[in-house]
């Protein structure tokens, strides 16, 4: 190859012309090699995020017991609600009496119950949100560069001359504002 370039006299100018043509071509068509490399990096980063998310730490018996207790409220609330429907169908009179009894509970006690439930679920969501953010800090995804090709001059001239790509509403608006 070196002999051919020295005989033809191309040398460095052929390389610079080739790289210029490559840069111009990448405006219209993305470089497949670079795009594949970027997709591979994103995929690898996603896999690393998932692996850090699902790593388990060893915990003692007390931690396992507390985690088991923390998992109870949602199923108990869901099953308790279904149980109320079953109870209402089995013993409607007893259900009505119990529900009337709830009417005698003072309002401050309802507010306290609402605050306890809200803080429990809110703290739980905040804990999971913070854990997710900590895992995200360990992951670094390079942003994909966005290249926007300029509008070809032929389209601009076609629009200005009233070609097929012209916008009739925009032309009417221009005429109305100019005169």
Secondary structure, 3 states (H helix, E strand, C coil): CHHHHHHHCCHHHHHHHHHHHHHHHHHHCCCHHHHHHHHHHHHHHHHHHHHHHCCCCCCCHHHHHHHHHHCHHHHHHHHHHHHHHHHHHHCHHHHHHHHHHHCCCCHHHHHHHHHHHHHHHHHHHHHHHHHHHHHHHHCCCCCCCCCCCCCCHHHHHHHHCCCCCCCHHHHHHHHHHHC
